[in-house]
């Protein structure tokens, strides 16, 4: 199996990064987190990476004189690190178009709702959960998907639900959803490493020995 070099991009505390470190990084999965990039020099996720001996970099568009320079710096560090897969784990900045082009169907992101509900422009962080509570939905959840030029519009890889109780607050719902994020993001990365993800007409089929795209089967095949 070819080793997959991973870059994780973060903006905040990096709890999903920690889940990837705990379940994927140097764990005989065939994947290694070679680089953690943040647009925020004060992101605690950078400390998590450094504590695990992972190289870090801060790249913020305000550091550069033009969008082109920003894009070139991004591409350069990814290519020099031999990156095969990019994971957006709470990254609150736009990914340059050139990277979307180069890494088509090789950029994975996690969103704290069941896409297409409560997603797209303006839906991030607590705003997602506030939207779910305001609407009175009975279930919410998390979605792992590929990233394309449409915000939250790429092919969906995995989704998992949580119940939304009447007395849930933004904070309690966020906690429920974060727990499943920590499950399905590493799972999706592991499936990518094992070459079990196939994109067909903007849809994802999980390739398992059972010849089914049922995600429970995928979980069994991947040992999670």
Secondary structure by P-SEA (a helix, b strand, c coil): ccbbbbbbbbccccaaaaaaaaccccccccccccbbbbcccccaaaaaaaaabbbbbbbbccccccaaaaaaaaaaaaaaacccbbbbccccccccaaaaaaacccbbbbbccccccccccccccaaaaaaaaaacccccbbbbbbbccccccccccbbbbbbbcccccaaaaaaaaaaaaaccaaaaaaaaaaccccccccbbbbbcccccccaaaaaaaacc
